[in-house]
Amino acid sequence: MEGIPPEVAGYGAANPASETGKHGILVLKLAGDKTTGRTVVKEQYSQVPLYAQKPMYLEESLPSMAYMYVISPSGGVLQGDTYRIDVSLESGAQAHLTTQGATRVYKMEEGFATQEINITADRGCYLEYMPDQIIPYAGSRFYQKTSIRAHEEATVVYSEIITPGRVASGERFGYDVCYLRIQGSDLQGGLKFADSSVLEPKKHDVMAPGALEQDVVASVYVMAPSRLVPELGRLANAALADMKIRAGASVMPHSCGIAARMLGDRAEILQQGAARIAEITRKLVLGAPYTKMRKG
């Protein structure tokens, strides 16, 4: 991955004893199938430790939508790991993607780990990419870069949640750095928005007034047709206010969508907030209800 920020690059590169299983790749191309009326996998390529399960169709009110799990059998992210996930939608594809569980980033003696997520949504496509929370263990360093390219008549809902670590093990904010960067653009590459979350709890007091002040932070980004954005922002803020959490949503530049930030004491509460925004978006764009995938 190019452009590693200095806050992460300063830890140097890891020197793993073996390259086996260190470079996870998942390429997933989804397309609407006119014959079946469903969203199907047009192309798929994976390299351990990343792969995707077969699509499931769970919605009677939205039979075209494919529900899929992105899975890593390794159990967590280790030093020197590089993950790359490319998801593209075409021909009116509709999909909901999530992970099988939290992304656990383990302690690192040297170096850092990275994950790159690239999403492309063509005209009329709809995607909800909503992974479970990131849990950075004490002594871990993690950089994630997300790029969303969407047609002006496409919709992408993307969320990310960062926890303070293994609190039950006494590792609250014991990690070195967790750096999440995201940018959205049109299909021609014209930049629409950019945002970053940089947490270095050993260098800066993340619980100071004006910083987090609470343990868990979540961000939700929705790129949607501009004509829907004002109503989307109004409904999102009303829903978050009803949840009585520290949260707010605002319209992003170029009226390309909305961004919401949420703070709370538990990841589960913020997952509910992200799901509420996805529910509002799906209802507004597709006129259909939202069902969260069940996890064991």
C-alpha positions in Angstrom: 0.0 0.0 0.0 1.3 3.4 -0.9 1.1 6.6 1.2 1.5 5.1 4.7 1.1 8.1 7.0 4.2 9.0 9.2 2.3 8.2 12.4 2.3 4.5 11.3 5.3 4.3 9.0 7.5 5.5 11.9 7.3 2.0 13.5 9.2 0.5 10.5 8.4 -2.6 8.6 8.0 -6.0 10.2 10.2 -8.9 9.2 8.0 -12.0 9.3 9.6 -15.4 9.4 7.3 -16.5 6.6 5.2 -14.6 4.1 2.6 -17.4 4.1 -0.8 -16.0 5.1 0.4 -12.5 5.5 -1.1 -10.9 2.4 -4.9 -11.4 2.3 -6.8 -10.4 -0.9 -10.5 -10.5 -1.7 -11.8 -9.3 -5.0 -15.6 -9.4 -5.3 -17.6 -8.3 -8.3 -21.4 -8.3 -7.9 -24.0 -7.7 -10.6 -27.8 -7.8 -10.9 -29.0 -10.8 -12.8 -32.1 -10.1 -14.9 -33.0 -13.8 -15.2 -33.2 -14.5 -11.5 -33.9 -11.0 -10.3 -31.1 -11.5 -7.8 -27.6 -10.0 -7.2 -25.0 -12.6 -8.0 -21.3 -13.0 -7.8 -19.9 -12.2 -11.2 -16.2 -12.7 -10.3 -14.5 -13.7 -7.1 -10.8 -14.1 -6.2 -9.5 -14.6 -2.7 -6.1 -15.3 -1.1 -5.8 -16.6 2.5 -6.6 -15.2 5.0 -9.5 -13.5 3.3 -12.5 -14.9 1.5 -16.3 -14.4 1.2 -19.1 -16.7 1.8 -21.8 -17.4 -0.8 -24.6 -14.8 -1.0 -27.8 -15.4 1.0 -31.1 -13.8 0.1 -32.9 -13.0 3.4 -35.4 -10.3 2.5 -38.9 -11.1 1.2 -39.5 -7.4 0.6 -36.1 -7.1 -1.3 -35.3 -10.5 -2.9 -32.6 -9.0 -5.1 -30.3 -8.1 -2.2 -27.4 -10.4 -1.5 -26.2 -10.7 2.0 -22.5 -11.8 2.4 -19.9 -12.4 5.1 -16.3 -11.3 4.6 -14.3 -13.8 6.6 -10.8 -14.2 7.9 -10.0 -17.7 9.4 -6.8 -16.4 11.0 -8.7 -15.0 14.0 -7.0 -11.6 13.8 -4.6 -9.2 12.3 -0.9 -9.8 13.0 2.2 -7.6 12.6 3.2 -7.2 9.0 -0.2 -8.3 7.7 -1.5 -6.6 4.6 -5.2 -7.0 3.7 -6.8 -5.7 0.5 -10.6 -5.9 -0.2 -12.0 -4.8 -3.6 -15.8 -4.8 -4.0 -17.5 -3.6 -7.1 -21.2 -3.5 -8.1 -22.8 -3.1 -11.5 -26.0 -3.7 -13.4 -28.2 -2.6 -10.4 -26.6 -4.9 -7.9 -27.8 -4.6 -4.3 -25.8 -6.0 -1.4 -25.2 -6.0 2.3 -21.6 -7.0 3.4 -20.4 -7.5 6.9 -17.7 -9.5 8.8 -18.2 -12.7 10.7 -17.0 -10.9 13.9 -14.8 -8.1 15.2 -11.4 -7.3 13.6 -8.9 -8.1 16.3 -5.5 -6.4 15.8 -2.9 -8.2 17.9 0.2 -6.9 19.8 3.2 -6.2 17.6 6.9 -6.4 18.5 7.8 -4.5 15.3 6.2 -2.9 12.3 2.4 -2.5 11.7 -0.5 -4.0 9.8 -2.6 -2.5 7.0 -6.0 -3.0 5.4 -7.1 -1.4 2.2 -10.8 -1.4 1.2 -11.8 -0.3 -2.3 -15.5 0.0 -3.2 -16.9 0.9 -6.6 -20.7 1.3 -7.2 -22.1 1.9 -10.7 -25.3 3.7 -11.6 -28.4 2.4 -9.7 -26.4 0.1 -7.4 -26.8 -0.1 -3.6 -24.3 -1.3 -1.0 -24.2 -1.5 2.7 -20.7 -2.3 3.9 -20.9 -2.6 7.7 -18.2 -4.6 9.4 -18.1 -5.3 13.1 -15.9 -3.3 15.4 -12.1 -3.0 15.4 -10.4 -4.1 18.6 -6.8 -2.9 18.8 -4.9 -4.9 21.4 -2.2 -3.3 23.5 1.0 -2.6 21.6 -0.8 -2.8 18.2 -0.4 -0.5 15.2 -3.0 -0.5 12.4 -3.7 1.6 9.3 -6.8 1.3 7.2 -7.5 3.1 4.0 -10.9 3.1 2.4 -11.7 4.4 -1.0 -15.3 4.7 -2.3 -16.1 5.5 -5.9 -19.7 5.9 -6.6 -21.9 7.0 -9.5 -24.1 10.0 -8.6 -27.2 7.7 -8.8 -25.6 5.0 -6.6 -25.8 4.6 -2.8 -23.1 3.3 -0.5 -23.5 3.0 3.3 -20.1 2.4 5.1 -19.4 2.2 8.8 -16.4 1.7 11.1 -16.3 1.3 14.8 -13.1 1.6 17.0 -13.1 0.2 20.6 -10.5 1.0 23.3 -9.1 -2.6 23.2 -9.6 -5.6 25.4 -11.1 -3.7 28.4 -11.8 -6.9 30.3 -8.1 -7.7 30.2 -7.1 -4.3 31.4 -5.9 -3.1 28.0 -8.0 0.0 27.7 -6.3 2.3 25.2 -3.1 0.3 25.3 -2.5 0.3 21.5 0.1 2.5 19.8 -1.9 3.8 16.9 -5.1 3.2 15.0 -5.4 5.3 11.9 -8.4 5.1 9.7 -8.6 7.1 6.5 -11.5 7.3 4.0 -12.2 9.2 0.8 -15.1 9.2 -1.6 -15.1 10.2 -5.3 -17.2 9.9 -8.4 -16.5 7.2 -11.0 -14.0 9.5 -12.8 -12.0 10.0 -9.7 -13.2 13.5 -8.8 -12.8 13.8 -5.0 -16.1 14.4 -3.1 -15.0 14.0 0.6 -12.1 12.9 2.7 -11.9 12.1 6.5 -9.5 10.6 9.0 -9.6 9.2 12.5 -6.1 9.2 14.1 -5.9 7.7 17.6 -2.5 7.6 19.4 -3.6 7.1 23.1 0.0 6.9 24.4 0.9 10.3 22.9 -2.4 12.1 23.3 -5.1 11.9 26.0 -8.0 10.6 23.9 -10.3 11.1 26.9 -9.5 14.8 27.3 -12.3 17.3 26.9 -12.9 17.9 23.3 -11.5 14.5 22.3 -13.4 11.3 22.6 -14.4 11.6 26.3 -16.0 8.1 25.8 -14.6 4.7 25.0 -16.0 3.8 21.6 -16.2 5.9 18.5 -18.1 5.1 15.3 -18.3 6.8 11.9 -20.9 6.2 9.2 -20.6 7.6 5.7 -23.4 7.5 3.2 -22.9 8.4 -0.4 -26.3 8.9 -2.1 -28.1 10.8 -4.9 -27.9 14.5 -4.0 -31.7 15.0 -4.2 -32.1 12.6 -1.2 -29.3 14.0 0.9 -31.2 16.8 2.8 -33.9 14.5 3.9 -31.4 11.8 4.7 -29.5 14.2 7.0 -32.7 15.3 8.7 -33.9 11.7 9.4 -30.5 10.6 10.6 -30.1 13.4 13.1 -33.7 12.7 14.4 -33.0 9.0 14.8 -29.7 9.6 16.6 -31.3 12.1 19.0 -33.9 9.5 19.9 -31.1 7.1 20.9 -29.7 9.6 23.4 -26.1 9.1 22.5 -23.5 11.6 21.7 -23.9 11.7 17.9 -24.6 13.9 15.0 -24.8 13.8 11.2 -23.9 16.5 8.7 -24.1 16.9 4.9 -20.8 16.2 3.2 -19.2 18.5 0.5 -20.9 18.6 -2.9 -24.1 17.2 -1.3 -22.6 13.8 -2.1 -24.1 12.3 1.1 -23.9 12.5 4.9 -21.3 11.7 7.6 -22.2 10.7 11.1 -20.0 10.4 14.2 -21.1 8.6 17.3 -19.5 8.2 20.8 -20.6 5.7 23.4 -19.5 3.3 26.2 -20.3 0.1 24.3 -19.8 -1.0 20.7 -23.2 -2.6 20.6 -24.9 0.7 21.1 -23.0 2.3 18.3 -23.7 -0.7 16.1 -27.4 0.0 16.7 -26.8 3.7 15.7 -25.1 2.6 12.4 -27.9 0.1 11.7 -30.5 2.9 12.3 -28.8 5.1 9.6 -28.7 2.1 7.2 -32.3 1.5 7.9 -33.2 5.1 7.1 -31.1 5.0 4.0 -32.6 1.8 2.6 -36.1 3.0 3.3 -35.5 6.3 1.5 -33.6 4.9 -1.5 -35.2 1.5 -2.0 -38.5 1.8 -0.1 -37.7 -1.5 1.8 -37.1 -2.4 5.5 -33.7 -3.2 6.9 -32.7 -6.5 8.5 -29.3 -6.9 10.2 -27.5 -10.2 9.6 -27.7 -12.6 12.5 -24.4 -13.7 14.0 -23.7 -16.5 16.4 
